[in-house]
Amino acid sequence: MNIHDSEHAHQLRLAAGMHRVSRRSFLVSAAFGLATAADLTVTRAIQEQRELPQILTLPDEYAETRFPKTSWVLFPGYKTSWEEGLFILNSLRPALTQRGQMAMAGYSNRGLDLQHLAEVLEQHVAEHGLEKLYFYGHSFGGMVAVEMTARMLAKGIPVELIMMDCSPYSRFDVLDRAMFESVVFFYEAGYRVPSYLRGTYELGERIVHKDERSWRQIMDQTLEQLSPLAVSSTLIQSQSSYIYHFDAKRFQNSIGDTMISWMGNPNDGTVDYTTARRSWSVNYASCMLTADLVTAGAVPAHASPQWNPGVYQPLILQVEEEHFPLPTGGGRRMVF
């Protein structure tokens, strides 16, 4: 057999192999391609719908009736979607509604813009006739809550309390600094990761810093970011930059009579409990009601009220009843 005959035989074998590809395999591959395309379409649509910041409310007839002019506002943590933020609010409902209605700041997928968010919050306050606010800072949301307090007070809107949940004082309290700083580097170098690539981007980041988490954690966190409901990569990058440059001392003299309650968990693997607690306590001593609230038993240990409402609700109620008592005779909703 010469070389040409050998080549022809090879081509014939390839053709025969193609005929043996099962219809089922073809259909599975086609379905996967369609699902991927649909996911990208849905992701783009959701990201576009959330280009502007919003204040999302969680209706509660009890709170609306008893506290028509007061509201809690949750500032979600790093990578927390609008849906998860509402989940957190609902998990804390029995405790939060003892002092006000419930609302949440929905960050823009274009990036973290506190000037715009402050304008949206101010409009929300005016539209709902609110006269007093309580802030809940979930993880890095505690940093946001401090700046937003300064912005609200400048507009004459009182903020009674900032409830901090495992909030870092500065970037030096963040334990996962290698990945965190690389995200900031790319963002400040002008590189924006397209939203439909955010899962792939974060998978690469996590593999590079594999020593910081298990393979199970890498896959779980990456799959979470592949959801169409996940926050955009641009927002994640801008949040990282905000944390990296946050200067808490800038607001020390700008939050007036607003009080702070800081709670955390010594087993926290995301924020250094000891340094964060000490920094807030020392630098905001005149505003600090307590930094002794411990979310013992919470799993995961870092800022997880949505998974551990039984741990968090009593701590919030303790602060409310000890430092913000209601007039005598006020009833209390049953807490489960």
N, C-alpha and C positions, 0 to 999 in steps of 0.2 A: 504493500500500500504506500503510495507516494504522499508527500506532504499535503497536497491539495485534497486527496481523498480523506486524509485524517481530519482536516479542517471541516470538510463537509459532514463527516460523521459526528463531529463535536456539535455542529449547529443543529443537526437532527435530534441529538440527545437533549439539547436545551429546549427545543420546540416541544418534544415529547414531555419533558418535565413541566413545562408551562401548562400543558393540557391536564396534567395530574393535580394542579392546584385546586383544592376543593372549593366548591361554591360557598361552603360555610366560612372558610377562611377569608374569602373575598368579602363576604357580607360583614364579617366582624371588623375587618379593616376599614371598610367603607363607613360602618356605623361609628367607629372610633373617630374617623376624620370629620364626620358630620357633627359629632358631639363636641369635638374640639372647636370647630368653627362656630357652633352655637354658643359655646361658653365665652369665646372671645367677643361675640356680638353682644351678649348680655352684659359682659364686663364693661365694654365700652359704653353701653347705654346707661348703666348704673353710675359709672364714673362721671359721665356728662351731667347726669341729674344732680350730682352732689358737688358741682363746681363752686357753688356759693355756700358759705357757712349758714347754718340754721340753728335756731333754738327749738328743740323738739320737746314736746310736753308729754307726760304720762298722766292721763286723766284719772282723778280719784275724787269721787263725790264727797267723801268724808273731809278730805283736806280742803277742797274748794269751798265747802260750806263753813268750816271752822276758821280757815286762814285765807280769806279772799284777797288779802293784800301782802301776803308773804309767800316766798317760794325758795326751795332748794334749787341749786343749779349744779349739776355734775359736770366736771371737766375730765373727760376720759383720759386714760393713760396711753402710752406708746402703742401704736398699731391697733388700738381699740376701735372697732367699727361702730357705726350708728346703732346697729342692731344689738351688739354686745353692751353698749352703753345703756340702752333701754332695759336690757336684761339685768344689769347691775342695779338700776333704779328700782325695778320691780322686786328684786331680791331684798332690797332694803326698805321697801314700802312701809311695813308696819312701824318702823322706827322713824323714818324721815317724815312721815305724815303726822307725827306728833307735834310738829312745829311749822309745817308749811306744805305747799303744793310741790310738785316735782317737775323739773325740766332738765334738759341735757344740752350741752354745746356740741353740735355736729360740725366738726372741722371740715374745711373745704379740701377737696381732692387736688386743688391747684397748689396747695401748700398752706402751712400754718401762718395765718395773717391775723394777729391779735387786734390790730387797729380795726379791721373790717368786722371781726367777731365782736368787739366792744360796741360797735355801732348797731349790730344786729341785736345784741343783748339789751342795749339801751332802748331800742324800739320795742322789744318784747316787754320790757318793764312798763313802758308808757301804754302800750296796747292793753295790757292786763291790769293796769291800775295798781301795780305793786309798789309797796313803800319800804320793804325790807327784804334782804336776801341772806341766805345761808349758802355757802359754797362747800362742795365736796370735791377734793382734789385726789383723783385716783392715780396713784403712782406719779409720773411726771406731771399729771394734771394739777398737782399741788403747786408746782412752779407757776403754771398758767393761772391758777386761782389767785396767787399772790399779785401777779401783774394786773389781772383783771379787777382785783379789789382796788388797787391804786387808780385804775382808769374809771371805775364806777364812782369812787369817792370824789374824784375830780369833777364828776357830773352831778354831784349831790345825791347819789343813790347809796344809802347805807348798806353795808355788809356786816352782819353781826358776827359771823363765825366762818373760819376756814377749817374744815375737817380734813386733815391730811392722812392719806392712806399709803404708807411706805414711800413717801415722797422724798427724793434725793434733794440735798441742799445745793449740790453742784455736780459737775461731771465726774469729780473725783470719788463720788459715792457710788458710781456705776461700776459693778464688778466685771461686766462683760465689755471691757473698754476696747479691746483689740478690734472686734467687729464693728462696734459703735463708731470708733474714730475713723475707720476706713469708709463707712457710709458718709460721714461728714466730709471726708477728703474728696470723694467723688462729687458730692453735691456742690461743694464750694469751688470745685474745678470746672463747674458748669455742665457736668454730665447728669442728665435726667434719664432714669430708667423708665421705659414705656410700661404702663400699667399691666399690659398683657404679658410682660416678661418678668413681673415682680417675683413670682414663685421661683423661676429659674435663677434670677439674680440672687435671691436670698439663699437658695440651696447652695450656690457657689460660695457665698460668704460663709455659710455655716460649715461647709466641708473644709475650707481653708483654715478655719479655727475649730477643727474637730475636737481638740482637747478640752473645749469648754462645755461640751454637751454630749449626750449619748446619740447613737444613730437613730434610735426611736424618737428622741426629741427633735432631731434634725428633720426627719420625715414628717412628724406631726405638725411642726411649726411651718414647714414649707407647704404642706397641703392646705393648711389654714389660709395661707396667703394666696393660694390659687383660686379661692372662692371668689365669685363675682362680687360678693358683698364686702370683701376685704378692702381696706383703705388703699389708696393709690401709692405707688412707689415714691412719687414726688412728695406726698404728705409725710411718708415715713422718713425720707431724707431731710425734709425741713424740720420735722420734730427732733431728729438727731442733732441738727445744727443748733436748734433752740436750746436743747439741754447742754450742748457743748459750750455755748457762750453765755448761759444764764448767770447773771450776777445778782444774787439775792440781796446783797447789801444795798443795791440801788433803790430798793423799795422799803428799807427799814423805817424811813420817816414818812412814808406815803400811804400807809394803811390805817392811819388814825387809831380809832378805838376798837378796830376789828380784832377779835381774839382768835387764837390758833390752838387746835388740839391735834397733836401728832400721835399716830399709832403705827405700830410695825411689829415685825416678828424677828427675833434673834436668829432664826434659821433661814432668813431670806437669802436666796441665792442670786438675786438680781441687784438689789441695793444693799449697801453696807449699813446694816441696822445701827451699829455703834456710832459711826462717824456722822451719818445723816441725822440721827436723833440728837447728838451732841451739838452739831452745828446750828440746827434750828433753835434748840433750847438756849444756847449761849447768845446767838446774834439777834434773836427775837424774844429775849427774856421778858421784856415789858408786855408782850402780847400773848405769851404762852400760858394757856390755862393748864395744860398737862401734856407731858410727853411720856407718861407712864402706862399708856394703854397698850396692851400686848395682845396680838391676835393669835394666842397660843392654840395649837391644834388645827389651824387652817392649813389646808392642802389644796393647791400649792401654797407655799408660805408667803409669796409676794402678792400683795394687792389682789385678793381673790374673794371679794364679798359675794360675787355671783354664785360661787361654789360653796361658800361657807356662811350663809346668812345667820345661822345660829350662833356663830362666833362674833360677827360684826354688829348685829342688831343691839345686843345688850350694851356694848361699848358706846354706841351712838346715844342710846337712851340714857346712859349714865351721864354723859356730858350735857344732854338737854335738861335733865331733871336737876342736876347739881348747879348748873351755871345759867340756864335759861328757863327758870320755872314759870309755869303758867299761873294766871290768877287763880286764887282759891276757888274750888268748885268745878274746875275744868275736868271733864271726863277724859279717859284715856282708852284708845282703841286696843283691843286685845292683840297681843303679839304672839305669833306662832313660830 
